[in-house]
């Protein structure tokens, strides 16, 4: 970049609403609600408010995996939060998550009801509540949590860093794309080296570490995120590919990907989920619409 085109930060930063970008209309430098809107509450103890972004998929995959194991108490209502419309800034949503991010969960099975926000916290909460997908032995538990928190710390470099500047920014900036590409490829190498040693991230067992990481890095490896598979040469990460494809075949993962989804193929979208039969009805409705 030439000297004359370099950006010189002002002494005091000021918010410019016209800054551009796909999410310019909802991004703002302050917290709190923009409007009053109560959240709906369904019939189940667990009320999930979300959208099928990679972070949102973590929660729905976890619920579907628990149900697949026979935990009937894990039944849940999944309500669609349209982040492009600013639903996450409604007063009811902010009561559940003051950080205005999906997914957000209310457990009405406790007294008083328990709010759970941040995707990693939701996974840990449900794992401990149902005694699943988190090893009980100290070594296995710690290794699983190592990789859970690795994903929580690394994911923003993939999403808000690489994803934003490669796919969403109004102007493609070479330095920003190069910087975050380098970091994402380093992260993929970290995963590939780990998965060369073990079947799953925590060891031999499928855990919340995999449930947290697959929606981001597994889908990246399968070229479902940012249309960047060729650019990042994701096929070269042999062990990540093996892991990503194996998890992709799990029925609970396939169902979890559909919940609160509003993009992609119509037969893969279940905007809201309130009962297991919703998947069957969705399939029938979509097939009839395609005839």
N, C-alpha and C positions, 0 to 999 in steps of 0.2 A: 504494500500500500504506500502510495507516495505521501510525502510529508504534508502536501497541501490538502489532501483529502482526509487526513486523520481527524478523528473526533476528539474534541477537547471538552471534557466534562465541565459543566458550570460549577461554581462554588456551592450552589444550592440546587438540588435536583427538583424539578417541577413536573407534575403529571400532565402529559399531553394525551388527551383522549384520542386524538387523531393519529396515534402512533402506528396503527395498522396491524396487520396480522389476522389470522383466522379467529383468534379469541379476543380481539381488541375490545369488542363490545361488552365483555363480561369481566375482563381483568381490571382490577383497581387496587390502589395502595392502602385501602382501609378495610377493616373487618366490620362485622355487624350486618343486620338484615337491611335489604332494600325495600321490602314489602312484607305485609302481613299475609301469611298463608299457613293454615294448619295442615299437618300431615295426616293422611288417611291411616286408619288402623283396621287391620283385618282380623280374622278369627284365630290366628295362631299366636303362640307366645312370642315368636320371633318375627319382628317387623323390619325388613330390610329396605333401605331407600338407596337406589343405586342406578348405575348405567353400565353397560357391558364394555367398559374400557378394560385394559389389562388389570388395573387395580380393582375394578368392580367384579371382574370374573373370579378373583381369588375367593370372595365370599360365597358366590353362588356355587362354584365348584366344591367348596368345603361343605356346604349344606347338602348338595347332591351326593357327595361321597359318604357323608354320615347316614343319609337316608338309605343308600345302597347297602350299608352294613346292618340295616334293620333298626336304626334309632328313630322310632316314630316321633319321639319328642323333638326331633330336629325339623319337623315340618315348619314351613315359613311362608310368609307373604312377601313377595318382592315387588315393590312399587317403583315405577319408572321416574327417575329424576333427569329432566332434560337440561343438561348443564349449558347447552348453547342458548337456552332461553332464560338462564339465570335462576332456575328452580332452587339451586343450592344456596341462594341468598334469601330465601323465604324465612320468616321468623320461626316456623315450626322446625325446619331443617336445622337451623342454627342452634336450636335448643338441644338437638341431638349431637351435632358437630359444630362447635364454634369456629372451626377452621374452614367451613364451607367446602368440604371435599367429599366426594363419594369414595367408597361406600360408607354408610352410616347405619347402625343397628340399634334397635331397642329390644331388650329382653323383658317382656312383660310377665315372665314366669317368676320373677323375683319381687320382693316387696321391700322398698319401693322398686319400680322398674329400673333396670340398669341400662345406661347408654354406653355404647362401645363405638369408638371411632378410630380411624387409621386402620388400613387393611391388615397390617401385621398384628395389631392388637385384637382384631376380630378373629383371626385365625387362632391365635394363642388362647383367647377366651373360650372359643368353641372346643378346641383340642383338650383343654383342661376340664371343661364342663362335662364332656362326653368320654374322656379317657381314650381318645383315638388320635392317631397320626402324630403322636409325640411320645418318643420312647420314655419308659419309666426309669430305666437305669441312668444314673447321673452322667456317665460318659456319653451315651447316646442322646440324651436330652440336650446336653450342652452342645454337642456337634450339630444337632438339628437347629438349635437356636443360633449358633454361629452363622449358619447359612441363611436362616430367616432374616437376621439383622444385616447380613451382607446384602441381601436383595433390597432391603428397605433403604440402605445407604447408597447402593450403587444405582438403583432404578432411576433416580432423578437425572443422572448423567445420560441415560439412554432416552428417557422421555422428554423432560424439560430441556435437556441439552441437545443431543443429537437429533431427536425427533422434531423439536421445534425449529432448529435452524435448517435442517435438511428438508422438512416437509411443510412447515407452516409459516415460517417467517416471510414477511412481504418482500424481503431482499435476501438473496443467498450471499452470505459472507464467507469467503474462502477460509479465513483464519478460524472462524467459529466452527465451521463444518469439519475442517481438518483436526481441530483440537478435540472435538467430541467424538469424531470417528476413531481417532487414535485410542481414546479411552474406552469406547465400546468394544473395539477389537481386543484390547487388553482384558476387559471383563470376560469376553467370550473365551479367551485363552485360559483365564483362571478357571472357568467352568469346565472347559474341555480337559484340562489337566486333572481336575478333581474327578470328573466322570470317567476318566481312564482308569481310575483306582477303584471306584465303587459304582454300583448299579444306580443308586440315587444319591442325592446330595448329602443326606445325613448318614448314609451307609447302605445297608442291604434293604432297609425298609422305606417305603413311600411315606413321606411325612409332610407336615405343613411347610417345610422348606421347599419342597418340590411344588406344592400348591401355590406358594407365593411367587416362585421364580418362573414357572412354566408360562404363565400368561404373558410375561414380558419376553424372556429370552428364548423360551421354547417356540413361541409364535414368531419371533424374529428369525429363528433358525428355519422355520417352515415358510418363511417369506410372506407372512400375513401382516406384518407391521411396517408401515412407512414405505412399502414398495421398494425396499432397500437391500433385498437379498443379494442381488448381483453386485451392487456397489460395495457391500461389506464382505462379499465372498463367503457367505455363511455356510455353503456346502463343504468348505474346507475344515470345519470343526466337527470331525468325525464322531466324537463321543457325545457332543451336544446333540448332533443329529439323531443318534441312536436313542438317547434319553427323550428328546422332544417327540419323536415318532411313537415311542412306546406309550408315553402318557397320553398322547393324542387319541389313542385307541380306546381309552377307558370310557365306558358309557356315561359315567357320572361327569366326566370332563366335557364330553360332547353335549350333555344336557346343560351343564353350568355355563357353557359358552353361549347358549341360546337366550338365557334369561336376561331380560332388560336390554336386549339387543335391538337396535333400530337401523342397522346398516347391513349390507351384504345381501345374500340370497334371501328371498322372502321365507323360504322353508327353514331358515336358520334363525328366524326372529320370533321371540316370545316376549312381547313388550312387558307384560306383567305375569307373575306366577303366583297362584294361590292354592293350587292343588296338583298332585302328580298327573291327574287326568288332563291338565292344561297342555301337556306335551302332545298327547294323542289328538286333542281337539285342534291344536295348532297345525299338526301335520295334515289332518283331514281338510281343514279350511284352506290351507295353502295349496294343497293338491287340487281341490275343486276350483280354486281361483286360477290355477295354471291351465286347466283343461280348456 
